[in-house]
Structure formats: structure tokens, C-alpha cells
């Protein structure tokens, strides 16, 4: 097995391990996070019906001016605040945090802190 395939397989296994424990219900929807080297994305999904209700990322037009000249950790906190604002606007208060395959530190942790400060309950 070549190196790239092994790395991809490890990432998939980590993701499956987390998703095996985290499932969104009608009462507590799933807040899923994806992080790349330059951007961070968050979405709230209803797993029962298979619908994404709200999403936020560093690529949104309304966040671009606030995120200029900031580090990815600072951008992550802003995205967390934005996703919390959108969730509260659509009536979602409680969520289950799905960190995907990423470790809970750095950008992922800052996004969670921003969402909590914005009013979401994990």
C-alpha cells in the first residue's frame, strides 16, 4: 500500500470513529466542522431527515471584511459566532458537536468556543 493511500485510510478511520458516536436528532442537531489549511467550514445538519439547515464559512461575503488580516484561529471564532447567530435565528439552540477527523484544539476548539459564546449549547 502506498503512503498516500495509508494516510487517506487513517483519516477515514478517524472520521468513522467520531461519526459512530455522534448522531444528530430532532432535539439536538449535529454541528459539523471541516478545516482546511486556509479556511474553516461549519454546518448544522438534521441527520434524521438528511437536511443541512444552516452553514457558515470563512468564504462568506458578509464575513470577508471582518476576517481580513486575521489568523485562522481568529477567523474560526468569528465563524463560530456566525453559525450560532444563524442557528438561533432558525430556532436551533442545542447541538451535538462533530469535530470530524480533526483534533479538538486550535481552530476547531476556537470555533466551538465562538459558537458557545454566541448562544449554542453543546
Order of alpha helices (4+ residues) and beta strands (2+ residues): alpha-beta-beta-beta-alpha-alpha-beta-alpha
